[in-house]
Amino acid sequence: MPIKIYSFWRSIASFRVRMALNLKGIKPDEIIDIDLLKGKQREDSFRAVNPQMLIPALIEDGGPVLFQSMAIMEYLEETHPQPPLLPRDPIGRARVRGICQIFVSDSHPMSVPRVRNYLTGELKLDNDTMLKWVRHWQNEALRAAETHLSRDKATGKYCHGDTVTLADVCLAGQVVGSGFFDVDVKAYPTVSRIYEASMQIDAIARSHPLKQPGAPASVTH
């Protein structure tokens, strides 16, 4: 069934969905670039797709628009179950989802363009103060994840055992996103170890934002 995805190279949420698609061997039939830096998400054509003006958005087989990266990834898990990206047991699934939410719900929303623009535009914070805000929440999430992962027996080569799950997808997104803001991820050795192991997987490595069409060689804030 044909899949259309609205994406952008720098979007960490799009990065997460791209990893999930690649891990499941799904190649989108159409990728529509929504340049967040040029404000394309605010154009009427995309607002008709997602009124929240956020990416990614995914449409499969002409069906309804799916939005929010976690919802999209869980949809892919349910409709394209192989290879699985969630454990079979309820406790394991809850643990993986919990790790995901540390990154997806608690940290990532604090660093997205609309929040940064509000801090500098509406609240008149200078750029250095805004970046201090972003780095604070990035470190909070990394610190929490490091504590969970370093102490839990369920942690293996990856976040949950020795098989890649959605937790590793979200961790990779967090680490790359933190790097965009010069956060020292090496301060979190378990997170760093799992990230390095994950990036040895081709499906994850080739999903990296800087390997996408239109991406620069490096990123500044």
VENRANOR-V251645 format. One record per residue. N is the residue number from 1. PHI is phi in radians with two decimals (none if undefined). D_CENTER is the distance of its C-alpha to the mean C-alpha in whole Angstrom. Layout:
# VENRANOR-V251645
n=N phi=PHI d_center=D_CENTER
n=N phi=PHI d_center=D_CENTER
This chain:
# VENRANOR-V251645
n=1 phi=none d_center=24
n=2 phi=-1.15 d_center=23
n=3 phi=-2.14 d_center=19
n=4 phi=-2.03 d_center=18
n=5 phi=-2.29 d_center=15
n=6 phi=-1.69 d_center=14
n=7 phi=-2.61 d_center=12
n=8 phi=-2.73 d_center=12
n=9 phi=-1.01 d_center=12
n=10 phi=-1.44 d_center=10
n=11 phi=-1.13 d_center=8
n=12 phi=-1.21 d_center=4
n=13 phi=-1.10 d_center=4
n=14 phi=-1.15 d_center=6
n=15 phi=-1.01 d_center=5
n=16 phi=-1.03 d_center=4
n=17 phi=-1.16 d_center=7
n=18 phi=-1.07 d_center=9
n=19 phi=-1.06 d_center=9
n=20 phi=-1.07 d_center=10
n=21 phi=-1.05 d_center=12
n=22 phi=-1.13 d_center=14
n=23 phi=-1.08 d_center=14
n=24 phi=-1.59 d_center=16
n=25 phi=1.22 d_center=18
n=26 phi=-1.80 d_center=17
n=27 phi=-1.84 d_center=18
n=28 phi=-1.02 d_center=18
n=29 phi=-1.37 d_center=21
n=30 phi=-2.55 d_center=20
n=31 phi=-2.05 d_center=17
n=32 phi=-1.84 d_center=18
n=33 phi=-1.41 d_center=17
n=34 phi=-1.99 d_center=16
n=35 phi=-1.28 d_center=17
n=36 phi=-1.15 d_center=15
n=37 phi=-1.23 d_center=18
n=38 phi=-1.73 d_center=21
n=39 phi=1.32 d_center=20
n=40 phi=-1.13 d_center=20
n=41 phi=-1.18 d_center=18
n=42 phi=-1.63 d_center=21
n=43 phi=-1.27 d_center=23
n=44 phi=-1.00 d_center=25
n=45 phi=-1.09 d_center=24
n=46 phi=-1.51 d_center=20
n=47 phi=-1.05 d_center=21
n=48 phi=-1.21 d_center=23
n=49 phi=-1.42 d_center=20
n=50 phi=-2.40 d_center=18
n=51 phi=-1.02 d_center=20
n=52 phi=-1.35 d_center=17
n=53 phi=1.08 d_center=17
n=54 phi=-2.11 d_center=13
n=55 phi=-2.09 d_center=11
n=56 phi=-1.46 d_center=10
n=57 phi=-2.37 d_center=13
n=58 phi=-2.34 d_center=15
n=59 phi=-2.24 d_center=18
n=60 phi=-2.03 d_center=20
n=61 phi=0.95 d_center=24
n=62 phi=1.22 d_center=25
n=63 phi=-1.38 d_center=23
n=64 phi=-1.19 d_center=22
n=65 phi=-1.26 d_center=19
n=66 phi=-1.76 d_center=16
n=67 phi=-2.44 d_center=13
n=68 phi=1.24 d_center=10
n=69 phi=-1.04 d_center=7
n=70 phi=-1.12 d_center=9
n=71 phi=-1.11 d_center=12
n=72 phi=-1.12 d_center=11
n=73 phi=-1.15 d_center=10
n=74 phi=-1.20 d_center=13
n=75 phi=-1.09 d_center=15
n=76 phi=-1.08 d_center=15
n=77 phi=-1.10 d_center=16
n=78 phi=-1.35 d_center=19
n=79 phi=-1.67 d_center=20
n=80 phi=-2.30 d_center=19
n=81 phi=-1.23 d_center=20
n=82 phi=-2.00 d_center=20
n=83 phi=-1.29 d_center=19
n=84 phi=-1.20 d_center=18
n=85 phi=-2.01 d_center=15
n=86 phi=-2.27 d_center=16
n=87 phi=-1.11 d_center=19
n=88 phi=-1.38 d_center=23
n=89 phi=-1.47 d_center=24
n=90 phi=-1.02 d_center=23
n=91 phi=-1.12 d_center=23
n=92 phi=-1.09 d_center=20
n=93 phi=-1.10 d_center=18
n=94 phi=-1.13 d_center=18
n=95 phi=-1.12 d_center=18
n=96 phi=-1.07 d_center=14
n=97 phi=-1.12 d_center=13
n=98 phi=-1.12 d_center=15
n=99 phi=-1.09 d_center=12
n=100 phi=-0.98 d_center=9
n=101 phi=-1.21 d_center=11
n=102 phi=-0.96 d_center=12
n=103 phi=-1.48 d_center=8
n=104 phi=-1.31 d_center=7
n=105 phi=-1.71 d_center=11
n=106 phi=-1.61 d_center=12
n=107 phi=-1.92 d_center=11
n=108 phi=-0.95 d_center=8
n=109 phi=-1.06 d_center=11
n=110 phi=-1.37 d_center=13
n=111 phi=-2.12 d_center=12
n=112 phi=-1.24 d_center=11
n=113 phi=-0.96 d_center=14
n=114 phi=-1.14 d_center=16
n=115 phi=-1.29 d_center=16
n=116 phi=-1.08 d_center=17
n=117 phi=-1.15 d_center=20
n=118 phi=-1.18 d_center=21
n=119 phi=-1.10 d_center=22
n=120 phi=-1.49 d_center=24
n=121 phi=-1.45 d_center=25
n=122 phi=-1.45 d_center=26
n=123 phi=-1.61 d_center=27
n=124 phi=1.08 d_center=28
n=125 phi=-1.31 d_center=26
n=126 phi=-1.29 d_center=27
n=127 phi=-1.07 d_center=24
n=128 phi=-1.12 d_center=24
n=129 phi=-1.19 d_center=24
n=130 phi=-1.05 d_center=21
n=131 phi=-1.15 d_center=19
n=132 phi=-1.08 d_center=21
n=133 phi=-1.04 d_center=19
n=134 phi=-1.05 d_center=16
n=135 phi=-1.15 d_center=17
n=136 phi=-1.01 d_center=18
n=137 phi=-1.29 d_center=15
n=138 phi=-1.08 d_center=13
n=139 phi=-1.18 d_center=16
n=140 phi=-1.02 d_center=17
n=141 phi=-1.18 d_center=13
n=142 phi=-1.10 d_center=14
n=143 phi=-1.14 d_center=18
n=144 phi=-1.12 d_center=17
n=145 phi=-1.10 d_center=15
n=146 phi=-1.02 d_center=18
n=147 phi=-1.10 d_center=20
n=148 phi=-1.04 d_center=19
n=149 phi=-1.22 d_center=18
n=150 phi=-1.32 d_center=22
n=151 phi=-1.79 d_center=24
n=152 phi=-1.50 d_center=23
n=153 phi=-1.15 d_center=25
n=154 phi=-1.26 d_center=22
n=155 phi=-1.24 d_center=20
n=156 phi=-2.25 d_center=21
n=157 phi=-1.06 d_center=20
n=158 phi=-2.03 d_center=17
n=159 phi=-1.04 d_center=15
n=160 phi=-2.32 d_center=18
n=161 phi=1.26 d_center=21
n=162 phi=-1.92 d_center=21
n=163 phi=-2.15 d_center=19
n=164 phi=-1.14 d_center=15
n=165 phi=-2.29 d_center=13
n=166 phi=-1.07 d_center=10
n=167 phi=-1.10 d_center=10
n=168 phi=-1.23 d_center=10
n=169 phi=-1.03 d_center=7
n=170 phi=-1.24 d_center=5
n=171 phi=-1.12 d_center=8
n=172 phi=-1.06 d_center=7
n=173 phi=-1.07 d_center=4
n=174 phi=-1.12 d_center=7
n=175 phi=-1.11 d_center=9
n=176 phi=-1.13 d_center=9
n=177 phi=-1.08 d_center=8
n=178 phi=-1.10 d_center=11
n=179 phi=-1.09 d_center=13
n=180 phi=-1.09 d_center=13
n=181 phi=-1.95 d_center=15
n=182 phi=1.03 d_center=17
n=183 phi=-1.46 d_center=16
n=184 phi=-1.41 d_center=18
n=185 phi=-1.29 d_center=16
n=186 phi=-1.11 d_center=19
n=187 phi=-1.21 d_center=21
n=188 phi=-2.12 d_center=18
n=189 phi=-1.10 d_center=20
n=190 phi=-1.23 d_center=19
n=191 phi=-1.03 d_center=15
n=192 phi=-1.10 d_center=16
n=193 phi=-1.07 d_center=18
n=194 phi=-1.17 d_center=15
n=195 phi=-1.06 d_center=13
n=196 phi=-1.09 d_center=16
n=197 phi=-1.14 d_center=17
n=198 phi=-1.13 d_center=14
n=199 phi=-1.27 d_center=14
n=200 phi=-1.39 d_center=18
n=201 phi=-1.51 d_center=16
n=202 phi=-1.01 d_center=17
n=203 phi=-1.07 d_center=14
n=204 phi=-1.48 d_center=12
n=205 phi=-1.03 d_center=13
n=206 phi=-1.38 d_center=14
n=207 phi=-1.51 d_center=11
n=208 phi=-0.92 d_center=10
n=209 phi=-0.89 d_center=10
n=210 phi=-1.34 d_center=14
n=211 phi=-1.79 d_center=15
n=212 phi=-1.67 d_center=15
n=213 phi=-0.98 d_center=18
n=214 phi=1.55 d_center=19
n=215 phi=-1.38 d_center=16
n=216 phi=-1.35 d_center=19
n=217 phi=-1.24 d_center=20
n=218 phi=-2.64 d_center=18
n=219 phi=-2.16 d_center=17
n=220 phi=-1.96 d_center=18
n=221 phi=-1.00 d_center=17
